Structures are given as structure tokens and as C-alpha cells.
Amino acid sequence: MTTVRQLYSLQEVDLDLDRLDKQKAEAEQELDQPPALEPMEMALLEEEVRLEEYVDLRKARQLEVETLRQRSSHLDEQLFGGNVANPRDLNSLEQEADSVRGQLEKQDNDLLELNLQVEESEGKCSAMRQNISEAETNWQVRKSELQSHMKEIASERNTVSAQRNELASGVEATVLQRYETLRLSKGGLAVAKVERGLCQGCRMSLPTQQQQRLRSGRQIVQCSTCSRLLLLS
Ligand SMILES: [Zn+2]
């Protein structure tokens, strides 16, 4: 005759299998969700385009500054070279030299500003590249952890599954059927221990008569509240 204790042992093994299946499902789910790198890569691409624009602009500005500098020193040579004696010509040369110097100063300031923008953008790009590469590395590490975890689960499951088969083979078919149906409808717990007159499955106290039947140990007793098979602990 099958005893409730046998069923309780079977249930412990079944709960172990449930736990392993849950762990496997969780690992599979996590493996199916690699980190979303696309938004990070898109942001990097945008910043790289911006950086290229700054660099191009800076190149153009450097050429302009160089041209202005040559023009300025050419004007200075004319001014101080002593070849221009006419005061009106000297005056207009001076005015032009002043104006070129003013433009040069402004362009120099713009160039400084552009240098800062290039630096800032380069910093952003390199930080973003680093973030992407870290996220990729972390994912590879996590992926291989999960894969080896899944191998461990599979191997443990084989062992536990063999135990389960052995235990189940010692249980009468009709009782096994009843146990399995109950387990399905009772959240995995078909067998409940009884402690101090309380069913540990539903926490309700058992009628005296039921407790007596249970103590006699001659038959399988079900909880009158939750229908679980009772085991006197
Ligand atoms: Zn109960």
C-alpha cells in the first residue's frame, strides 16, 4: 500500500524539479533579452557626425585665420616699411590694418570656441564608445554564465528526474494519478503536513475525528478544507 510519506518524498523531488524548471525558464528568458545597444549606437553616430562638422568648421576657420594673419603682416610691412610716404595712403593703410586686426581677433576667438566644442564632442564620443563596449563585454560574460548555469541545471535535472522515476514506480497508479491531479490544482503541494492539529497547506484546524483517522494510519486522509493529502509530522 502506498503511504502518504512516500507521496511526500515524491512531492519533495517534484518540487525540486519545479525549482529547476523555473530556473531554466528564467535563464532562457534572460538569454533572450540582450541589452539594447542600438539607441547607444545611434547616439554615438549622431555625436560623431556633430564632431565631424566641428572639425570641418575648425579647418575652414584656421584657413581664414591664416589668410587674415598674412594680410595683416603684409599691411604692417607696408605701413612700417617706409615705402609709403603719402599721409592719406598711410591713413587708409592704417585703417585697413586695424580692421584686419579686428577681424583676426574675432576669428581667433571663434577658433578657441570651436576647439572647445571639438574637445567636448571627442570626450562624449569616447565615453559613449566605452559604455557600448562595456555593455557588450558585460553581456558576453553574463551570457556565458547563463549558459553554464543551464548546463548545470540540465545535469541536476537528469539526476533528480531519475530519483523521481524510481519513487513514482513504487506508488500505486491510481494514487499517483490522484496525487498528480491534486498537485496541479494546489500550486504544487498535494501533500500537507499536520502540525498541532493544523493542516500546513491551508492553516485550518482539522476536526477531531479526522485527526483520529489520521493517527490510526490505516488510510490516506484528505484535509476537509483544502483536500490535500495529510501527513502527520
Ligand atoms: Zn488543508
Boltz pocket constraint, residues with backbone or C-beta under 6 A from the ligand:
constraints:
  - pocket:
      binder: B
      contacts: [[A, 192], [A, 199], [A, 200], [A, 201], [A, 202], [A, 203], [A, 204], [A, 223], [A, 224], [A, 225], [A, 226], [A, 227], [A, 228]]
      max_distance: 6.0
